[in-house]
Structures are given as structure tokens and as C-alpha cells.
Amino acid sequence: MPQYPTFIQAIALLLLIVLLQVMMAIPLGIWGLATGSNFTDNPLTIALVNLISIGLVLLFGLKHTRSSFQEVFRLAPIRPPLLLPMALTVIGMTIFLSEFDNRLRTVLPVPSWLIEILQNLFGSREKILASFFTLVVAAPLTEEFLFRGLILRGFLSNYSVRKAILTSALLFGIFHLNPWQFTGAFVLGAIFAWWFIKTRSLLPCLFGHALNNGLPIILLAFPQLQIPGYSSELTDQIVFQPLWFNLLGLTLAGLGFWLLTREFAELDASRSNEIQITQTPNFSSDNGQTETQL
């Protein structure tokens, strides 16, 4: 019997989330128009809607897995040396993906309504604390528990590792509901899935997701760090990043990947040694019979 969820079941879960979000957004929008308030533009409203809608679906999915919370949402400690190369990878990839997005906008302009939404979410110093909670706390918790916890776990039980990584990342990209965020979400989703498989923990995914979402807020808090095309405000005008900055991003990402492959190789080797030790026959028995350490 296939492990829950399969690919089709995962699509149904995402459609359910969208349905719940729409059901919540309509009365909130009507209330905002009736009262003349702009609370719907507050990032905390987005955080609330996501926490409730995705939280309900996570509870629904957890029940159908017939497993415990700890089994589905693994939060095992990781080796501290992994954090630096993970941070380098995320920072480098966000620089590269930001420039990719700039190039994409030359052939596929961002509509004004989406620009307004993203500006409210990322671009207001007056709402920086609300943006921080929404992007660095609420979004990683809900999305990583959903995609690298519930969905990836089911996919790894039903499909090959490569197919599980790519399909879960594909759904993560589609879930953002616009082509300008699809590529970044797909690439980072595949990277986070790789991290989860190697570490058997959601903690690296939460860390990487929070760092990726937090970088724009850090730059917002420190105007002196503004970089054209990367930290500049999203408008109809397209600005490209400096060449040196793009090269820096590729260097950081490459260094991070290289260091991670070495760390993961050591991690795999240590696990193999542990398995061999537990399965090594013990010939020191007084009665001369072979004993196996379990």
C-alpha cells in the first residue's frame, strides 16, 4: 500500500490549502473595505492566513500518515559544521536567482498587482517586524513542514530519491503561484530536499529557508548595504546586478556545495561505520559461540 501522500494526494493537499486561503481572504477583504482599514496589506495578515490554512492541512495529512508527529516532522540535531556551508550555499544561490529573475522580467514583466503585494511584504521599513515574523518564522515553519516534512516523506517511500526530490521541488515552485518565484522556489526546494535526505532532519531546511527569506529584510534594515538589482525596490524598471556581485554569488554557492559534499560524505561514512560496528560478530564469548552485537 502506498505511503501517504502520493503525488496526486499531494496535489489535493495543495488545492485544499488554496481553497482555505481563498475562503479566509474573501471575508477579510470585505471587512477591510467595509471598515476602511488597510490591515489586509499587513504581512501579519498573510502570516495568519498561512498558519491557519497550512496548519489545518498538516493536521489532516499527519492523521492520514498514521504516524507520530516526530516520525513525520523530524527535528533531529545536526552537526554544527554544516551550518556555514549551508549559509554560503543559500546566500550564493539567492544572488544568482535574483539576477535570473531580473533577466526573466525583461521578457515577462511583473504585473503591477504582484509588485504591490511584494512591496507590502518585503519593502516597508515601517512593517519590518511584521515582515520578519511572516517571512523568517511563519513561512519556513509551515512550508518546510509541508513540503520537506509531510510531502517529501511520502514521496521517498513511493518513488526513487531523484524523483522524490524533483517532484516535491516542482510542487513547491508551483505553490508560489507565479512564474517569477517559481524558479527560485524549485531550485531551493531541491536543495533543501537534498539536505533533508542527508541529515534526516528538517532543521537545515528551516535554517536555509529562514536565511533566504531574511536576506531582503536585513538589507532593508541597513540601507547602506543597497546593491543595484538585488536590494533595490521592486518596480517596473529593471536593474541588473553588478558583474562582481554575480561572480560573488556563484563563488559562494560553489564553495558551499563543495564543502557540503565533503561534510555529507563524512556523515555517510560515519553512519556506515556505526552499522558495521553494530553488525560485527563478537568472538570473545566464553562458550566459543559467535555473538552478534545489536
Secondary structure, 3 states (H helix, E strand, C coil): CCCCCCHHHHHHHHHHHHHHHHHHHHHHHHHHHHHCCCHHHCHHHHHHHHHHHHHHHHHHHHHHHCCCHHHHCCCCCCCHHHHHHHHHHHHHHHHHHHHHHHHHHHHCCCCHHHHHHHHHHHCCHHHHHHHHHHHHHHHHHHHHHHHHHHHHHHHHHHCCHHHHHHHHHHHHHHHCCCHHHHHHHHHHHHHHHHHHHHHCCCHHHHHHHHHHHHHHHHHHHCHHHCCCCCCCCCCCCCCCCCHHHHHHHHHHHHHHHHHHHHHHHHHHHHHHHHHHHHCCEECCCCCCCCEECC
